[in-house]
Amino acid sequence: MTYYTVCPDCGYKLLKASDGSEIEIYCPKCKAKLLISIKDGKVLIQKQTADKT
C-alpha cells in the first residue's frame, strides 16, 4: 500500500511512499524541513529545526 503525504504547514502534496519508508524532505512551497516516517500503516511527520553551522 502507498501513502500520500502533505505538508502540515501549507497542505502541499509532497510525495507518495510505502510502508517502511523514512524520508527527509524540504517542502518546495513553504521551505519547511520535514522528516517523514511510515511504519505499520502509520504516517509520522516531524518538523526539523534549521541547523546553524
C-alpha positions as CSV (number, residue, x, y, z in Angstrom):
1,M,0.0,0.0,0.0
2,T,1.2,3.5,-0.7
3,Y,0.5,6.7,1.3
4,Y,0.4,10.3,0.1
5,T,1.9,12.8,2.4
6,V,1.1,16.5,2.7
7,C,3.0,19.4,4.4
8,P,1.4,20.0,7.8
9,D,2.1,23.8,7.5
10,C,0.8,24.6,4.0
11,G,-1.0,21.5,2.8
12,Y,1.2,21.0,-0.3
13,K,1.2,17.3,-1.5
14,L,4.8,16.2,-1.0
15,L,5.2,12.6,-2.0
16,K,3.9,9.1,-2.3
17,A,5.7,6.4,-0.2
18,S,5.2,2.9,1.0
19,D,5.4,1.2,4.4
20,G,8.9,1.2,5.9
21,S,9.9,4.4,4.3
22,E,11.9,7.2,6.0
23,I,12.3,10.4,4.1
24,E,13.9,13.8,4.8
25,I,12.4,16.5,2.5
26,Y,12.1,20.2,2.1
27,C,8.6,21.5,1.2
28,P,9.0,23.3,-2.1
29,K,6.2,25.7,-1.2
30,C,6.9,26.8,2.3
31,K,10.5,25.6,2.7
32,A,9.8,23.6,5.9
33,K,12.3,20.8,6.6
34,L,10.4,17.6,7.4
35,L,11.2,14.0,8.4
36,I,8.5,11.6,7.2
37,S,8.4,8.0,8.6
38,I,5.9,5.3,7.5
39,K,5.7,2.2,9.7
40,D,3.0,-0.3,10.3
41,G,0.5,1.8,8.3
42,K,1.1,4.9,10.4
43,V,2.5,8.1,8.9
44,L,4.6,10.3,11.2
45,I,5.6,13.8,10.1
46,Q,8.2,15.6,12.2
47,K,9.3,19.2,11.6
48,Q,13.1,19.5,11.7
49,T,14.8,22.6,13.1
50,A,17.3,24.5,10.9
51,D,20.9,23.6,11.5
52,K,23.2,26.5,12.3
53,T,26.8,25.5,11.5
